[in-house]
Amino acid sequence: NIADAMIIESLLDALFDQGIAVIMTTNRPAQDLYKEGLNRHLAIPQLLALMERRHIRQVQLDAARDFRVPYGELQGLSGSSSTTHRSSI
């Protein structure tokens, strides 16, 4: 939702103004967020500009397990295989 994205951008900007560190995870690089989404051009370029303006650092983490999923839930998934997930912050 574009309105949500614009609110998030304003929120992040305000948090950074206060010197608050924010840690986020995603399974896509920032450039690929909402890829091919409707009206992507209205939100993502502003988010990328915010990241550049605020010198936000992206760190790619490669692991066989997605640590955002609690361990017990992983065991209950049938037919799942380990894959590499990428996180950006």
N, CA, C and O of each residue as an XYZ file, in Angstrom:
356
protein
N       0.837     -1.166      0.000
C       0.000      0.000      0.000
C       0.892      1.242      0.000
O       1.752      1.398      0.867
N       0.682      2.112     -0.966
C       1.508      3.299     -1.128
C       1.369      4.245      0.060
O       2.361      4.823      0.503
N       0.169      4.410      0.578
C      -0.021      5.293      1.740
C       0.781      4.788      2.941
O       1.391      5.578      3.661
N       0.776      3.475      3.152
C       1.569      2.891      4.249
C       3.055      3.150      4.038
O       3.773      3.475      4.984
N       3.512      3.007      2.808
C       4.928      3.230      2.504
C       5.328      4.673      2.802
O       6.419      4.925      3.313
N       4.461      5.603      2.488
C       4.764      7.012      2.734
C       4.777      7.311      4.235
O       5.585      8.113      4.704
N       3.897      6.676      4.974
C       3.887      6.837      6.430
C       5.171      6.260      7.023
O       5.793      6.872      7.892
N       5.558      5.086      6.551
C       6.792      4.449      7.038
C       7.994      5.343      6.752
O       8.870      5.500      7.602
N       8.035      5.927      5.559
C       9.145      6.816      5.218
C       9.213      7.992      6.189
O      10.293      8.335      6.669
N       8.078      8.608      6.480
C       8.044      9.736      7.424
C       8.443      9.290      8.822
O       9.166      9.999      9.523
N       7.975      8.121      9.225
C       8.310      7.593     10.542
C       9.811      7.338     10.657
O      10.439      7.728     11.642
N      10.378      6.689      9.658
C      11.812      6.412      9.683
C      12.615      7.708      9.725
O      13.586      7.816     10.474
N      12.216      8.683      8.929
C      12.919      9.963      8.923
C      12.889     10.602     10.312
O      13.903     11.121     10.779
N      11.723     10.566     10.973
C      11.599     11.138     12.321
C      12.447     10.362     13.330
O      13.090     10.967     14.188
N      12.453      9.047     13.237
C      13.264      8.239     14.143
C      14.746      8.552     13.963
O      15.477      8.686     14.945
N      15.187      8.667     12.727
C      16.590      8.975     12.459
C      16.946     10.364     12.977
O      18.055     10.577     13.465
N      16.007     11.318     12.874
C      16.245     12.663     13.419
C      16.510     12.608     14.922
O      17.263     13.426     15.452
N      15.899     11.655     15.600
C      16.066     11.504     17.042
C      17.278     10.643     17.405
O      17.554     10.420     18.583
N      18.001     10.158     16.388
C      19.184      9.337     16.638
C      18.870      7.902     16.999
O      19.706      7.204     17.573
N      17.674      7.459     16.669
C      17.252      6.094     16.985
C      17.693      5.151     15.871
O      17.449      5.413     14.693
N      18.337      4.065     16.247
C      18.759      3.050     15.282
C      17.591      2.113     15.006
O      16.852      1.742     15.917
N      17.435      1.741     13.759
C      16.352      0.858     13.345
C      16.978     -0.332     12.616
O      17.813     -0.159     11.728
N      16.569     -1.533     13.000
C      17.046     -2.741     12.344
C      15.849     -3.402     11.661
O      14.815     -3.641     12.284
N      16.008     -3.687     10.384
C      14.931     -4.296      9.605
C      15.472     -5.506      8.867
O      16.661     -5.570      8.552
N      14.615     -6.447      8.597
C      15.012     -7.598      7.786
C      14.054     -7.730      6.615
O      12.891     -7.331      6.685
N      14.562     -8.290      5.559
C      13.755     -8.570      4.386
C      14.398     -9.727      3.637
O      15.584    -10.007      3.813
N      13.632    -10.381      2.821
C      14.199    -11.470      2.025
C      14.557    -10.998      0.620
O      14.845    -11.807     -0.262
N      14.537     -9.679      0.419
C      14.911     -9.084     -0.865
C      15.828     -7.893     -0.631
O      15.725     -7.239      0.407
N      16.710     -7.600     -1.556
C      17.489     -6.368     -1.456
C      16.549     -5.162     -1.541
O      15.475     -5.255     -2.135
N      16.938     -4.058     -0.963
C      16.080     -2.868     -0.939
C      15.629     -2.456     -2.338
O      14.495     -2.014     -2.516
N      16.501     -2.595     -3.323
C      16.156     -2.208     -4.692
C      15.035     -3.058     -5.274
O      14.360     -2.630     -6.210
N      14.826     -4.256     -4.734
C      13.810     -5.164     -5.262
C      12.513     -5.178     -4.454
O      11.608     -5.955     -4.757
N      12.412     -4.333     -3.436
C      11.185     -4.307     -2.642
C       9.995     -3.941     -3.522
O      10.087     -3.054     -4.370
N       8.897     -4.622     -3.314
C       7.654     -4.371     -4.055
C       7.883     -4.441     -5.558
O       7.254     -3.716     -6.330
N       8.802     -5.331     -5.968
C       9.174     -5.458     -7.370
C       7.950     -5.724     -8.237
O       7.148     -6.612     -7.950
N       7.825     -4.946     -9.288
C       6.723     -5.026    -10.244
C       5.367     -4.765     -9.600
O       4.333     -5.148    -10.147
N       5.369     -4.110     -8.435
C       4.118     -3.785     -7.757
C       3.433     -2.581     -8.383
O       4.069     -1.736     -9.014
N       2.136     -2.528     -8.195
C       1.339     -1.417     -8.703
C       1.791     -0.123     -8.030
O       1.862     -0.062     -6.803
N       2.092      0.889     -8.797
C       2.526      2.203     -8.317
C       3.819      2.156     -7.510
O       4.051      3.014     -6.658
N       4.657      1.164     -7.772
C       5.940      1.047     -7.084
C       6.744      2.335     -7.204
O       7.429      2.740     -6.265
N       6.655      2.968     -8.354
C       7.419      4.181     -8.622
C       7.062      5.335     -7.682
O       7.794      6.321     -7.612
N       5.962      5.221     -6.970
C       5.554      6.286     -6.049
C       6.188      6.161     -4.675
O       6.259      7.148     -3.943
N       6.649      4.980     -4.309
C       7.147      4.779     -2.950
C       8.607      4.366     -2.882
O       9.377      4.938     -2.110
N       8.988      3.400     -3.664
C      10.320      2.818     -3.504
C      11.444      3.804     -3.809
O      12.425      3.818     -3.065
N      11.366      4.626     -4.850
C      12.454      5.581     -5.070
C      12.666      6.528     -3.876
O      13.800      6.892     -3.565
N      11.578      6.919     -3.216
C      11.709      7.784     -2.047
C      12.369      7.044     -0.897
O      13.180      7.619     -0.171
N      12.031      5.782     -0.727
C      12.653      4.982      0.320
C      14.148      4.821      0.048
O      14.966      4.951      0.959
N      14.499      4.541     -1.192
C      15.912      4.403     -1.545
C      16.653      5.724     -1.361
O      17.806      5.731     -0.929
N      16.002      6.839     -1.685
C      16.615      8.155     -1.483
C      16.821      8.420      0.008
O      17.848      8.971      0.406
N      15.844      8.026      0.837
C      15.981      8.171      2.290
C      17.168      7.360      2.782
O      17.948      7.834      3.608
N      17.306      6.154      2.286
C      18.413      5.296      2.701
C      19.754      5.922      2.324
O      20.711      5.872      3.097
N      19.814      6.503      1.145
C      21.057      7.133      0.716
C      21.324      8.409      1.525
O      22.447      8.643      1.971
N      20.304      9.216      1.708
C      20.435     10.481      2.435
C      20.863     10.256      3.878
O      21.641     11.035      4.429
N      20.356      9.194      4.486
C      20.656      8.900      5.888
C      21.820      7.928      6.050
O      22.122      7.497      7.163
N      22.469      7.586      4.949
C      23.628      6.685      4.959
C      23.294      5.356      5.647
O      24.064      4.848      6.462
N      22.138      4.816      5.299
C      21.714      3.535      5.862
C      22.563      2.433      5.247
O      22.752      2.366      4.032
N      23.055      1.591      6.102
C      23.927      0.499      5.685
C      23.094     -0.763      5.508
O      22.280     -1.105      6.365
N      23.302     -1.442      4.405
C      22.656     -2.721      4.159
C      23.691     -3.821      4.353
O      24.811     -3.743      3.849
N      23.294     -4.829      5.084
C      24.180     -5.960      5.330
C      23.469     -7.210      4.841
O      22.347     -7.500      5.255
N      24.125     -7.942      3.964
C      23.540     -9.184      3.459
C      23.998    -10.333      4.337
O      25.195    -10.529      4.548
N      23.050    -11.082      4.839
C      23.352    -12.250      5.659
C      22.876    -13.483      4.913
O      21.710    -13.565      4.526
N      23.750    -14.423      4.713
C      23.376    -15.673      4.046
C      23.398    -16.787      5.081
O      24.389    -16.981      5.785
N      22.306    -17.505      5.160
C      22.218    -18.623      6.098
C      21.326    -19.692      5.493
O      20.467    -19.404      4.659
N      21.534    -20.906      5.915
C      20.707    -22.007      5.432
C      19.308    -21.951      6.046
O      18.368    -22.550      5.523
N      19.180    -21.229      7.152
C      17.904    -21.160      7.865
C      17.442    -19.718      7.955
O      18.256    -18.816      8.154
N      16.153    -19.492      7.811
C      15.561    -18.168      7.987
C      15.293    -17.989      9.475
O      14.350    -18.576     10.006
N      16.101    -17.193     10.148
C      16.005    -17.045     11.592
C      14.809    -16.205     12.025
O      14.560    -16.065     13.223
N      14.060    -15.642     11.071
C      12.843    -14.920     11.421
C      11.714    -15.879     11.775
O      10.716    -15.476     12.372
N      11.872    -17.157     11.404
C      10.872    -18.184     11.690
C      11.316    -18.935     12.947
O      12.436    -19.445     12.991
N      10.458    -19.011     13.968
C      10.833    -19.760     15.174
C      11.212    -21.201     14.821
O      10.609    -21.816     13.942
N      12.217    -21.726     15.519
C      12.762    -23.042     15.208
C      11.694    -24.136     15.210
O      11.694    -24.982     14.316
N      10.795    -24.143     16.176
C       9.758    -25.170     16.260
C       8.847    -25.181     15.048
O       8.378    -26.242     14.634
N       8.590    -24.007     14.471
C       7.737    -23.939     13.291
C       8.424    -24.534     12.074
O       7.759    -25.092     11.202
N       9.741    -24.426     12.003
C      10.475    -24.995     10.881
C      10.348    -26.511     10.849
O      10.239    -27.107      9.777
N      10.362    -27.134     12.020
C      10.294    -28.594     12.083
C       8.938    -29.106     11.624
O       8.839    -30.238     11.150
N       7.893    -28.301     11.754
C       6.554    -28.736     11.373
C       6.264    -28.578      9.899
O       5.213    -29.020      9.436
N       7.165    -27.959      9.138
C       6.929    -27.753      7.720
C       7.276    -29.024      6.958
O       8.422    -29.472      6.978
N       6.299    -29.599      6.294
C       6.556    -30.836      5.554
C       7.085    -30.513      4.168
O       6.633    -29.580      3.504
N       8.041    -31.300      3.761
C       8.575    -31.152      2.419
C       9.422    -29.909      2.218
O       9.767    -29.581      1.083
N       9.765    -29.215      3.287
C      10.571    -28.012      3.103
C      12.036    -28.385      3.017
O      12.468    -29.391      3.580
N      12.775    -27.589      2.328
C      14.208    -27.805      2.233
C      14.912    -26.525      2.626
O      14.330    -25.443      2.550
N      16.130    -26.639      3.035
C      16.905    -25.467      3.417
C      17.293    -24.699      2.170
O      17.778    -25.276      1.197
N      17.079    -23.415      2.206
C      17.497    -22.546      1.118
C      18.207    -21.352      1.721
O      18.098    -21.077      2.916
N      18.921    -20.663      0.886
C      19.621    -19.469      1.344
C      18.671    -18.294      1.282
O      18.033    -18.052      0.257
N      18.577    -17.562      2.385
C      17.747    -16.372      2.452
C      18.666    -15.169      2.607
O      19.697    -15.250      3.275
N      18.298    -14.073      2.000
C      19.083    -12.859      2.119
C      18.297    -11.838      2.934
O      17.095    -11.664      2.733
N      18.975    -11.175      3.842
C      18.363    -10.135      4.632
C      19.104     -8.832      4.403
O      20.331     -8.809      4.313
N      18.357     -7.761      4.311
C      18.946     -6.437      4.165
C      18.493     -5.561      5.289
O      17.331     -5.595      5.694
N      19.404     -4.779      5.792
C      19.038     -3.785      6.802
C      19.652     -2.464      6.447
O      19.468     -1.484      7.169
